[in-house]
């Protein structure tokens, strides 16, 4: 109840500032930071010249950091499913998408991330 009352008080007494942002003159420099996200750590580094132009940038998203583990888990998951039963391509796609989301729940929200092609051979199966 307090939070609702406080929100209403802030809304009722709000006065827009004279400027919506603070002017920041460009300057040469560099910086870095890290932010925690549900799927891992986002690391970023950026350098600017005296005009404020970005001269160097590095972004390392959680997906990039987890890529090796995602690929290994995906290979293991697909191999086990193919060895255990006669799985359809649609079932295998669904299973692989779930395995990827276990590592990175955000990836499926931002892209159509999996295009699975199954190459079935007579001596066994491989994905």
Residue, then its C-alpha position, 0 to 999 in steps of 0.5 A: x500500500x505504501x508503494x502505491x501511495x508513494x507512486x501516486x504522490x510522485x506522479x501528483x508532484x512531478x514537474x518536468x525538468x527544464x532540460x531532459x538531459x545533461x549536456x556532456x561535452x565529448x572528450x577522449x577516454x575509455x571505459x569498461x563495465x560488466x552487467x549481470x543478466x539472467x543468462x550471464x555476464x555482459x562485458x563491454x569496453x569502449x574508447x572515444x577520441x576527442x570528438x566523442x567518436x568511438x574508436x574501439x569497442x568490444x562487447x562480449x555477451x553471455x552467449x559468446x562466453x557460453x558458446x563452447x558449453x552450448x555446442x557441447x551440450x547440443x551435440x550430447x543432447x542430439x546424439x543421445x536422442x538419436x541413439x535412444x529412439x527414432x526421433x522426428x526432425x521436429x522433435x529433435x529441433x524442439x529438444x535442441x532448442x530447449x537445450x540451448x535455452x537452458x544455457x541462454x533463455x534470452x536467445x530465443x526471444x531475440x532471434x530465430x536461433x536454430x536452423x536444424x538439418x539432420x543428415x541420417x545415414x544407414x550406419x547410424x544417425x548423426x545431427 
